[in-house]
Amino acid sequence: MFYFSQVLIAVFLFSAQTTWLELFSFGGVTPDLILVWVVYCGIRYSRTGGIGTGIALGLVQDSLSGGLLGVNTLSKGLIAYVFSTLKGKFYVEGVVPIGIFLICSSIFDGLVFYFSMEIVLKGEVAPSFLYQSLPVYSIYNALTGPFMFVVLDKIDGWLQLKMSNPHMGMRR
């Protein structure tokens, strides 16, 4: 049930990311719901679960993007690794710590994208990406993230309650 719910969450986030989230773009930038979820999984789940989620979702994101294969896999996997490692050293509750973690992870994700495109494709990305799009992307993820963390915590709590008592809600 846990893995099934994780797949459903991933399908929902990917469908939202690729369809109606464009309506909420700001300066052509939309939040990366997959990045927020990878940070969430890195912080809330086991090290293996967080890193596995980051690599799997990065690979799916690479496959759907049609761009350079491996950029999202690398960045999401490394982000999940970092947060899976650091989660015991920081108290990650509340809007401010989540926002700071998402700003850092968004900047790292954007820099991996920028430098890999610069190295492999020799200048396909506009230099304005670093000082225009990347700050907006980071702040947008930081504003979206705490809300997503609350929703994902509620779903996670409901799933844990459901798994601990599978007969809950059944009437005689």
N, C-alpha and C positions, 0 to 999 in steps of 0.2 A: 504494500500500500504506500509506503514511504517513497519508493523509487517511482511508482506510478504517479504520485502527486508531484514529484519533482519534474517529471517529464511534462505533465500538464502545465505546470508553472512556466517551464521553458517554452512550450508551444505558445502559450498565451503571451509571454513577453516578446517572443520573436514576431508574432502576428501583430501585436500592438506597435512594435518598433518599426515594422515595415509598412504599416497601413495608415492608421489614423493619427499617429504621433506627429506626422508631418504638419498637421494642422496647428500644432503648438510650437512650431519652430520659431526661433528668435535669431534674426540675422542669418538665416539659413542653417542654424545649428539646432539639433534636437538632443535631448538627454539620451544617454546610452543605458537603457534599462538592463541590458545584459551585464554591463560593467558593475552596476549597482548590485545586481544579484550575485555576481561573483564575489564582490567584497562581502556581502552578507553571508554567503556560504563559507568564505574563508574565516570569518569571525565566529559564526554560530555553530558550524559543524566540525567534525574531526579533521585533522590535517589531510588525511587521504581523501575524504569527501570534498573538502574545499578545493584542493588542487585538482582532483579529478573533474569536478564541476567546471573549474576555470579552463582546463584544457579542452574538455568536451564542448563547452559552449563557444570557446574561441574557434575551434575547428568548424563548428556549424556556422558560426558567423563568417568565417573565411569562405566557406563553401557558398554561402548565400550572397556574399558581397560581389563576387566576380572580379575582385582585385587580386593583389598579390597574396598567394596562399601562404599562410604561416604567420602573418603579422599579428592577427588577433589571437591566434593560438599561443604565440610567444608572450604577448603582453598580458592576456588574461591568465595564463598559467603562472607567470611570474608574480602577478598581483595576488592571486590566490595563495601562492607559496609564502609571500611576504606577510600577508594578513593571518594566515594559518600559523605562522611562526610567532608573530608579534601579539596574538590575541591574549596570551597569558600575562603579558607585560603591561598592558594598558587596560583601563576600564572603559569599555566602549558602550556607553549608554548615554542617551540624550542627543540633542540636535547638534551641538557644537563638535563633540568628538567624531560623530559620524560624518558631519560636513567636512571636517578637516581631513579625515581619511579619504573621503571621496574626492576632494580637491587634489590631494597628493596622487591618488591612483589615476585620476583623469589626466593630470599633467604627464604622468609616466606613460599612460596609454597613448596619449597624443604624441609624445616625443618618440616612442617606439615606432609609431606609424610614420611620422615625419622623416626620421633618420633612415628607416628602412626604405622608404620611397626615394629619398635622396640618393642613397647608395646604390640601390638596385635599378631604379628608373631614371637616374641622373636628372633630377629637377622637375619631376612631374607635379609636385605640390608647390603652390604659391608660397613665397616667403611670408606673406601676410598671415598665413595660418598660425604662426607662432605668437604673434602679438594681437591678432584680432579674434580668430576662431577659437583657439585653445583656451584663453581665459573665459570666454562665454560658455564653452563646453564644460569647463571645470566648475564654474559657478552654477550652471544649470543642473549638473549632476548632484552637486552638493545641496541644492534646494529640493530636488526630487527625491534624493536618497532617504532622508529621515522619514518621510511619508511612506515610502516603500518598505522601510525597515519595520514600521509599525504594522503595516498590512501583512508582511511576511511573518512577523512574530505571532500575529493572531492566527494565521493559517497553520503555522508550526505548532502552536499551543493546542489548537483544535485537533490536529492530526495526532499529537501525542496523547491527548485525552481519548481519542477514538481508538488508538492502538492499545492503550492500557485497559480499556473497557470496551471490547468489541460489541457488546450487547446493549450499549447505551442507546437509548432512544427507541428500543423495540418495546412494544406493548404486548401484554399477555391477553 
